[in-house]
Amino acid sequence: MKNHTDVLIFGNGAMMKKAVNYCSLGANIRKYREEKGLSAEKLSTLSNVSKSHINNIESANSKPSLEVLVRIANALDVSLDVLVCDSLYTSKHIKMMEYAIALDNCNEGEVRLIVETTKILKRELKNLM
């Protein structure tokens, strides 16, 4: 399976990168499935999508239809943009939400350390650019 860096060439010669990063999509589905403690078989049952199709989507060997993606997202109780965020040009809000969720389980000292580390990392990234 090719990922989102592959190029589509249209009949008029125009070129455009594919819009969906299927490797990332599959990885996100697996990530949220495992976070929910679901096996591929259980997700299959909840979403009414075959287990083999779930496995193929997670390994980027299959391109799911929009209907299948909606069923999987509903079964995982996540929005579609969370699953496809790495294919979106504007996914900052999703990453910020993930950051907030990660911080939610931290104690006060951990939050301070993570925030300070993030500030240092951001400053260093600016210096590199």
LORORO-382907 format. One record per atom (N, C-alpha, C): residue in three letters; x, y, z. Coordinates in steps of 0.1 Angstrom, whole numbers, plus 5000, padded with zeros to 4 digits. Example, Ala and Ser with C-alpha at 12.3 -4.5 7.8 and 13.67 -1.06 7.14 Angstrom:
BEGIN
ALA513249435078 ALA512349555078 ALA513249675078 SER512849785071 SER513749895071 SER512950005079 
// end
This chain:
BEGIN
MET500949885000 MET500050005000 MET500950125000 LYS500650224992 LYS501450344991 LYS500850445001 ASN501650535006 ASN501150635016 ASN500850765009 HIS500650865017 HIS500150995012 HIS501251075004 THR502451025004 THR503451104996 THR503451064981 ASP502650964978 ASP502450924964 ASP501751044956 VAL502051044943 VAL501451154935 VAL500351104926 LEU499251174925 LEU498251144916 LEU498451234903 ILE498351174891 ILE498451244879 ILE497151244872 PHE496551354869 PHE495251364863 PHE495451364848 GLY494351344841 GLY494351344826 GLY494851464820 ASN494651584826 ASN495151704821 ASN496651734824 GLY497251634831 GLY498751644834 GLY498951704848 ALA497951754854 ALA498051814867 ALA498451714877 MET499351744887 MET499751654897 MET499351704911 MET499051614919 MET498551644933 MET498951534942 LYS499351564954 LYS499651454964 LYS498351394968 LYS498351264971 LYS497151194976 LYS496851264990 ALA495551274993 ALA495151345004 ALA495151265017 VAL495151135017 VAL495051055029 VAL496250975031 ASN496850985043 ASN497950905047 ASN497450775054 TYR497350675046 TYR496650545051 TYR497450475062 CYS498850495061 CYS499650435072 CYS499350505086 SER499150635085 SER498850705098 SER497450675102 LEU496550675093 LEU495150635096 LEU495050505103 GLY495750405097 GLY495750275104 GLY496350275117 ALA497450345119 ALA498150355132 ALA497250425142 ASN496450525138 ASN495550595147 ASN494450505151 ILE493850425142 ILE492850335146 ILE493350235156 ARG494550175153 ARG495150085162 ARG495350145176 LYS495850265176 LYS496150335188 LYS494950355197 TYR493850405191 TYR492650425198 TYR491950295202 ARG492050195194 ARG491450065197 ARG492150005209 GLU493550015209 GLU494249965221 GLU494050045233 GLU493950185232 GLU493650265243 GLU492350225250 LYS491350185242 LYS490050145247 LYS490050005252 GLY491249935250 GLY491349795255 GLY490549695246 LEU490349735233 LEU489549645224 LEU490549565215 SER490149445213 SER490849355203 SER490249395189 ALA490949355179 ALA490449375166 ALA489149305164 GLU488949195170 GLU487749115169 GLU486549195175 LYS486849255187 LYS485749335194 LYS485449455186 LEU486449525180 LEU486149645172 LEU485349595160 SER485649485154 SER484949425143 SER483449415147 THR483149355158 THR481749335163 THR481049475165 LEU481749565171 LEU481149695174 LEU480849775162 SER481749765152 SER481649845140 SER480949775128 ASN480749645130 ASN480149565119 ASN481049575106 VAL482349565109 VAL483449565098 VAL484249435101 SER484449355091 SER485149225093 SER486549245100 LYS486849155108 LYS488149155115 LYS489349165105 SER489249095094 SER490349105084 SER490449235078 HIS489249305076 HIS489349435070 HIS489949535081 ILE489549525093 ILE490149605104 ILE491649585104 ASN492149465104 ASN493549435103 ASN494249495091 ASN493549485080 ASN494149545067 ASN494149695068 ILE493149755073 ILE493149905075 ILE494249945084 GLU494449875095 GLU495449915105 GLU496849895099 SER497049805090 SER498349785085 SER498549855071 ALA497549935068 ALA497550015055 ALA497549935043 ASN496949815044 ASN496849725032 ASN495549735025 SER494649825031 SER493349835026 SER492849985028 LYS492150035019 LYS491550175020 LYS490150165024 PRO489750215036 PRO488350195040 PRO487550305033 SER486250265031 SER485250365026 SER484950465037 LEU484250575033 LEU483850665043 LEU482850605053 GLU481950525048 GLU481050455057 GLU481750365067 VAL482750295063 VAL483550205072 VAL484250295082 LEU484850405078 LEU485550495087 LEU484550545098 VAL483450585093 VAL482450635103 VAL482050535113 ARG481850405108 ARG481450305118 ARG482550275128 ILE483850275123 ILE484950255132 ILE485150365142 ALA484950495137 ALA485050605146 ALA484050605156 ASN482750565153 ASN481750555162 ASN481950445172 ALA482450335168 ALA482750225177 ALA483850265187 LEU484850345182 LEU485950385191 LEU485550515199 ASP484450565196 ASP483950695203 ASP484950805201 VAL485450825188 VAL486250935184 VAL485750995172 SER486151115169 SER485651185157 SER486651145145 LEU486051155133 LEU486851125121 LEU488151205120 ASP488051335124 ASP489251415123 ASP490351365131 VAL490051305142 VAL491151245151 VAL491851135144 LEU491051055137 LEU491650945130 LEU492450985118 VAL492051085111 VAL492751135098 VAL493551255101 CYS493851295113 CYS494451425116 CYS495851445109 ASP496551335107 ASP497851345101 ASP497751375086 SER496551365080 SER496351395066 SER495751535064 LEU495451605075 LEU494751735075 LEU495851845075 TYR495651955068 TYR496552065069 TYR496452135082 THR495252135088 THR495052205100 THR494652105111 SER495552045118 SER495251955128 SER495851995142 LYS496252125143 LYS496752175155 LYS495852155167 HIS494552175165 HIS493552165176 HIS493552015181 ILE493651925172 ILE493651785176 ILE494851745184 LYS496051795180 LYS497251765188 LYS497151835201 MET496651955202 MET496452025215 MET495551945224 MET494451885218 MET493551805226 MET494351685231 GLU495151615223 GLU495851505228 GLU496851535239 TYR497451655237 TYR498351705248 TYR497651725261 ALA496451785260 ALA495651815272 ALA495251685279 ILE494851585271 ILE494451455276 ILE495651385283 ALA496851395277 ALA498051345283 ALA498351405296 LEU498151535297 LEU498351615310 LEU497351585320 ASP496151545316 ASP495051525326 ASP495351415336 ASN496151325333 ASN496451215342 ASN497751235350 CYS498251355349 CYS499551395356 CYS499251465369 ASN500251455378 ASN500151535390 ASN500651665388 GLU500551755397 GLU501051895395 GLU502451905391 GLY503351835398 GLY504751835395 GLY505051785380 GLU504351685376 GLU504551635363 GLU504051735352 VAL502951795355 VAL502451905346 VAL503452015344 ARG504052065355 ARG505052165355 ARG506252125347 LEU506752005349 LEU507951955342 LEU507651945327 ILE506451885323 ILE506151875309 ILE505952005302 VAL505352105309 VAL505152235303 VAL506452305301 GLU507352295311 GLU508652365310 GLU509552295299 THR509452165299 THR510152085288 THR509652135274 THR508352145273 THR507752185260 THR508252325257 LYS508252415266 LYS508752555263 LYS510252555259 ILE511052475265 ILE512452465261 ILE512552405247 LEU511752295245 LEU511852235231 LEU511352335220 LYS510352415223 LYS509852505213 LYS510952615211 ARG511552665221 ARG512652765220 ARG513752705211 GLU514152585214 GLU515252525207 GLU514852495192 LEU513652465189 LEU513152445176 LEU513252575168 LYS512852685174 LYS512952815168 LYS514352855165 ASN515352815174 ASN516752845171 ASN517252765159 LEU516752645157 LEU517152555146 LEU516652615132 MET515552685133 MET514952725120 MET515352865116 
// end
